[in-house]
Amino acid sequence: MLTVRQRRRSAAQAYIRQFIEHTGIGFAADWLEVDRATVQRWADGKARVPKAAITALEAHLGRLPNMHENHWVGWRIGRDGTLYTPSGQGHSAGSILAMQYERALIKALQRDNKDLQARLAKALDEANGAANDPMLSRQSR
C-alpha cells in the first residue's frame, strides 16, 4: 500500500509525463524555466517534482491551485483570462463584478414592486369601500 507521499509523487510524475506528451519536453522545460534534463528526471521519477512546478502546470491548463475541490470540477480559466463554467459559458472579470450590482438592482426593483402592490391594494380597498358606502350612493343619484 502506497503512502500519501508516494501517491502524490506518483501523481506529480504522471502529470509531468502527460504535460510532456502534449507539449513536448522543450516547451515543458521553457514553461517551467528549468533544464530539459530536470524535466526528464521528474518524468522518470529520479527527482521529486516541486510543488511550484505542479502549480505552473495547472496554470498552463487554466486551473487555479485547489481547483480540484468538488465545487470547481469542470471550471477553467481560458488563455484570455475568462472564467468558464462546466457548460462552457464564459465570464470576464467585469461581468463577475457586475453581478453584485445586478443583484442589488433586482432587490431594489423587488422592494419597489412590493410597495406598488401594497399601494394598489390600498387604493382598491378604498375604491371598493366608497362604492359600497350608502351615503355616497345616494348622493350620486
Order of alpha helices (4+ residues) and beta strands (2+ residues): alpha-alpha-alpha-alpha-beta-beta-beta-alpha-alpha
